[in-house]
Amino acid sequence: MTIWTARPETADDITAIRDINLAAFPTSGEADLIDALRTDPKAWIDGLSLVAEGSDGTLAGHALLTRCHVDGAPALALAPCAVRPSAQRTGAGSTAIRAALDAARSLGENLVLVLGHPEYYPRFGFTPASRSGIRAPFDVPDEAMMAMALDGTRPVPTGTVQYPAAFGV
């Protein structure tokens, strides 16, 4: 069993992160999205692009949180998340996601949104965003648009998600 450790990306990881996303998805869309987000100072937050690294130094997973908004209130979008196909179902993705959520919590962030597989993301604490009065700016299955408050004592904004320009929505 591989033991994964997570850490923030460094400049040396950019090519490997692109390679992970190219391997994990059928098109270059996610890899291109990361490149575009990295150049957007309104979206990119240093320390919230996390990689999962094996004991041999190989990067296998990546999770990215960038700034989005819910009716003008700051939130984070968890997207994309990717794992090399050869390392899927080994915990690399979960390691990167948990580290990203912990990093966001340590920065004082609260609301994280994800549009993803409803059978995967609830393990991290995500629930349908509609329960919090949050909706996507486009039609998606209710169970696929999810939200999570990192600090249950803080209020969560309601309304429509506004993604960074790089998302193209």
N, C-alpha and C positions, 0 to 999 in steps of 0.2 A: 504494500500500500504506500502510495506517495504521500509524503507530508508536504503540504504547501504552506509557504509563508507569503504574506502580503506586504507590499510596500508601495509608496507613491511612485509614479513613473519618474524616470529621469530622461534627459535628452537622449541618452544612449538607448533607451527603450522604444523610441518612436517607430523605428522600422519593424521591430518585433511585434509591437501592438498592431500595426497595420497588417502584418502577416497573419496574426491570430484572427483578425476580423475577416480578412480575405479567405482564410481557410474555413471559417465558421459559417459564413453566409454565402448564398449563391451568386451575389453580385458585389461590386465594390462599394455599394451605397453606404454601408455602415462605416467602412474604412475612410471613405471620402468625407462623411459627416464628421468623424473625429478630427480629421485634418482641418476642416472648416471651423469647427468649434474651437480648436486650439488657437486659431488666429482671431477669435472674437473676444475682446477684453470684457464685454458685457456679459458673456456667457461662461467663459473659462474661469475656474477657481483653482488656483495652485493647491495641490495636495489632495484633490478629489478625483484624480485619475489613478486608479490602483491596479497593480498587477499581482498575479499569483505566480510565485517562483518556486520551482522544484529545488531540492537540495543540490542538484548539479548546476544550478544557475539558469536553467531553461525556463523561459516564460511560457505559461500555458493558458492563463486566464487574464481577463481585463474587465474592469467595471468603471464606468464613467458617470460622474454626477456633474451637471452643469446648471447654471442659473436659468430658471424659468420663472414665470409669475402666474398667480391666480388672481384675476381681476386686479392687477397692479401690485399685489402683495408678493414678496419674494418666496420662492420655493425652489426645489431642485428636481431636475429630471434625471432619472436613472436610465441612461441609454447612450450608446449601446452597451450590452454586456456580451462577452464572447469567450469561448473556450476552444482551443485547438481540438478538432475532432478526435484525435488520438488520446486526449486527456478528458473528454467529456465523461460525466458520471463518476469522477474521481474526487470531487470536492474542490477543484480549482476555481470554478465559478463562484461557489458559495463563499470560499475564502476571500476572493476579491470583493464580492458584494458586501459581506459583513464588515470588511475593513473600510470600505467606502462609507458605509453608514456610520461606523464608529468615528471616522475622520470628520464627517459632516456634523455629527453630534458634538465633537470636541471644538468645532468652529462656531458652535452656537446656532447652527441651522435647525430647523424644526420639520418642515413639511417636505416629504419626498414623494414624487409621483413616478409611476412606471406604467407603460403600456406593454403588457407582456402576457405570458402564459399563465392563466389563472390557476393551474395546478402546480406551478413552480414558486411564484413569488410570495404566496401567503406564508410559507415557512419562515420568512424573514419578518413577518408582522404586517404585510400589506393586506388591505381589505378593499373592496370595491369603492372607488372614489365617490360614487354617487351617494354613499352613506354619509359622507362628509359634505355633501352639497357641491362637489367638484365635478366638472364635466370636461371632456375633451373638446377641442375646437372643430372636430370632424366626427363623423359617425363611426363608432366602435362598439363592439359588444360590451355591455355594462360590466361584466365580470373581468374584462381584459384591462380596463382603465382602473388602476389601483393607487391608493394613497397610504401613507404611513406618517404619523407624527412621531418624531424622535423624542419629544418631551411632552408627555401627556398632560402637563399642567398648563401648557400654553395654548391659546386659541388657534384654530386652524381657519384660514380664509376660505370663503366659498366663492364659487363662480366658475368661469371658464379659464382653462389653462392657456397661457400665451408662451409658446416655445420660442427659443432663439431663432433668428432668421435662417441659420444654417439648416434647420429642420424642413424649411420650405413649406410650412403650413400657416 
